Amino acid sequence: MAVNLPTELLRSFAAIVDSGSMLRATERVYVTQSALSLQMKRLEEAVQAPLFHRDGRRLVLTPVGQSLLGFAREMLATNDRAVAALTGGALAGPARVGLVQDFAETLLSGVLAQFAQLNPDVQLQVRVGGSQELLELLKSDRLDVVLCMGAGDDPSAVRVAPTIWMGDAALLEQEVLPLAILEEPCRFRDAALAALKAAGRPYRVVLETPSLSVLRAAVTAGLGVTCRTEMFSDRTLEGVGLPALPAVGYASHTRHEPHQTISRLADLMQTAVLKL
């Protein structure tokens, strides 16, 4: 009797191989680690051979696993082409978006909400985090599109924006400048500290927070000075003797060979950034 190899098991198997561990694979196939272990047990029972062996903490493919991997990729590719052809190219699975806090505030209620309405069958998943974290998730295939901050000369920059000092002008009269910043890692934090040190301007950190909304509240209340792009606040401090700051790039990154729906989403997000 013929043995059937379910595509959901093959997809989980390939995810484990590509991500390097069961734990990381759960973020690709959206099942728990215990469920993933049961899936691999079912697949091993189907082929009547073990697929992995442990080398310390690493999962290593057995010879049977190596052979199965090639067939699994071919079968999954054929399955995905068939689904795309029969559904008119619809995306089968989630659209995973990564945004830094600056863009989350402006795009969640705009372009992403519009995309979700126009594509009701797509499972939109949004991760808000720091640029470095989001790029690592994209690299490990746990995100499809990332919109983050980069250097002013970043080739992935959709737009280059000046970094501006912001806050209450009265704070500049203090001998030691009160500074409000985000926690590390943060490009703006690094720029502010480096510029003030290079200029020999004394400062003290009066607020350090992971939250952009808390930072904005502190600046609005006159607690401290900070630096961001024009999206952050209209309380700009221009021509007041504070040191110059490097420009930043609004950078857009998309996974390798994205589905056409993902490409359209990336285009929508880039267009929205150009209008900010």
N, C-alpha and C positions, 0 to 999 in steps of 0.2 A: 504494500500500500504506500502511495506517495506521501511524503512528509512535507507539510507546508511550513514555511518560515515566515511568521507574521512580520509585516514591515515595522510595526511599533517596537518589536524586540530588536530588529536590525538597526533601527534608528537610535535606540538607546545604546546598543553595542558600539556603534560608530561614535556616539557622543562620548562614551567612556574613553575610547582610544584617543580621540582628538583632544579631550580636555585633560587626560592624564590621571584622572581619579574619579571614583564614584561620586564623591561629594561635589566636585565642580560640574560633573555631568548632570546633576539634578537641576542645575540652573539653566541647562539647555533644553531638557526634555520635560521639565516641570512635573516631576514625580518625586516622591520622597526617596531617601537613600534605601530604606528597607524595601520599598516597592521596586526600586531599580535592581536590588540584589535578587529579588524573586524573579524579575524578568530574565536576568542572566541565568538563573537556575533553570528556568523553562527553556531558554535557548540551548543551553548545554545538554539538557535532556533530549531536545529535538535532534541535535547533531551527534548525541551519544559520545561526547568528549568534552573535557575541560577547555575553556577558551582563554583563561588567564592563569598565571601563577604569580606569587608574590616574591619580589626581590627587595627585602626590607619593607619599606612603606610603598614601594612602587608596584603597580600592576603591569605585568609583562605578558604579551601575547604568547600563547603556546603555538606550535606549528599549525594545529587545526585552526586556531584563532587567526593566524596570519592568512591562511587560505580563505577563511570565511570573510575576512575584511574586504578583500577585493570583490567578491560576489555581492556582499552587502551594499557596497557603494554603487555598483552597477544596478542592483535592484531598486535602491532608493532613488537613484537618478531617473530610472525609467518610470517609477511610480510618480515622481514629482512632475515629470514631463506630461504624463497622462492626465494628472489632476489639472495642470495648467491648461492643457488643450480642451478638456471637457468642461472646465468652469470659466472659459474665456480669459484665462490668465490671472484668475483671482489668487490672492495670497492665501496659502494654506498654513496657518499658524500665526503667531503674534508678530506685531511690529514693535520692536524694543528700542525705545528712545532714551538717550542720556542727555541731560541738560545741567548746566551750572545754575545756581540759584538766580542769577541775574536774568537769564532767559526764561526760566520757569515762571517767573512772575508775569512776564509779558506774553509768552507764547501758549501757556496752558489754557488760558481762557479765549485764545484767538485761533491760531492756525491748527493747534492740536485738537481743539474741540470741533473745529470745522472738518478736519480730516476724519475724526471718529464718526461724525454725522453722515459724511459722504461715503464712508466705508464701514457700514454697520457690522459686516461679517468679520472684520479684522479685529483682533484682540490687541488693542493699544496698551502697551506697558511702558510707563515712564519712570526713569530713575534719576533723581536729583542728587548731585554730588559734586565733588571737586574735579577739576579738569584732569588731573593725573589719574585719579581713580577711574573716571569714565573712559579714558583712553586705554587703560589696562583691561577694562571689561570689554571694550570693542576688540582689542587684540586677541582676547581669549574667546571671542565669538559669543559673548553674552549680551552684546548690544548690537543693533543694526545701524543706528545713526547717532552721532554725538555732535552736540553744539556746545563749544567750550571756549575758553580764553587761551590765546597763544601769543607768541611774540609778534611785534609789529611786522616783521618780515616773514612770518609763517606762510609757506606756500599754500596752505589750506585755508587761509584767511579769506572770508567772504567780504569783509569790510575791516578797515583799520580805523581805530578810534583813539583820540587823545586821552591820556590819563589826567584827571583833574583833581586838584585839592578841593575839598568841600568841608563846610562847617560854618560856625559862627565867627565872623571877622573879629569880634572882641577877644576871642581866645588867642589871637596872634600877638596881643599885647603882653601876654604872660612870658616871663623870662624862660620858663621851661614849657615847651609846647605840649598840651595834653593831646594824646593820640588815641584814636579808637580804631581797632583792626580786627580782622578775622583770624581765627586760629590757623596754624600751619596745616598743610601747605597752601599758600595763597600768593599768587603773583603780585597782587596789589600791596599786600603786607610787605613782601620783599622789596618792592620798588620804593615804598615810603621809607622804610628803615635805611635802605642803602643811600637814598638821596639825602636824608637828613644827616646821616653820619658823614657823608662826603662833604656836605656844606658846613659841617661843624655846628649844626643847630641843635641845642639841647632839647630833649623830649622825654616824656614819661608816658607809658601806656596806662591809660585810665580805664580802658575796656578792651577785653579780648573775648571773642565769642565765635561759635560756629555758625550763628544765624545771621543772615543778611538783614532780616527784618529787625532784629535787635540792634544791629549796627546802625541801621537807618534811624531807628527811634532815638538812639544815643546822640547821633549827629543832629537830628532835628531838635532835640532838647538842649543842645548846646553843651553837651558833656565833653565832646572831644572833636578833633579834626581827623578826617580820613581822606583817602583818595580812591576814586573809582572812575568809571566812564560816565558819560552824560545820562545813561539810563538810570543811575542810582538816585540822583537828587538834583534839584535846581538851586541848591545852596552852594554855588560855586565860589571859590576864592581865587580871583584872577588878578594878576599884577600886584601881588601883595608881598613879594620878596621871598616866598617859599621856593625851594629848589625845583628845577624842571624834572619831569617824570617821563619815562619811556612810553611810547604808544603801545597799544595792545591790538591784537587781531581777533576778530570774532571768527573762530575757526570751525569749519564744518568737516566732519569725517564720516565716511560711509563704509560699511563692511565690503569685503572683496566680492565682486560679482553679485550685487544685490538683486533681489526680485524687483520687477518693474514698479510694483506698488511702493516698495521702500525707496526707490529712486524718486518717485513722484513726491513722496513725503519729504525727502531731503530737499528737493527743489522748492517745495512750499515753505519749508523752514528758512531756507536761504533767502528767498524773496521777502519773507517777513522781517528778517534781520536787516536787509537793505532799507527797509522802510522805517526802522526804529529811529 
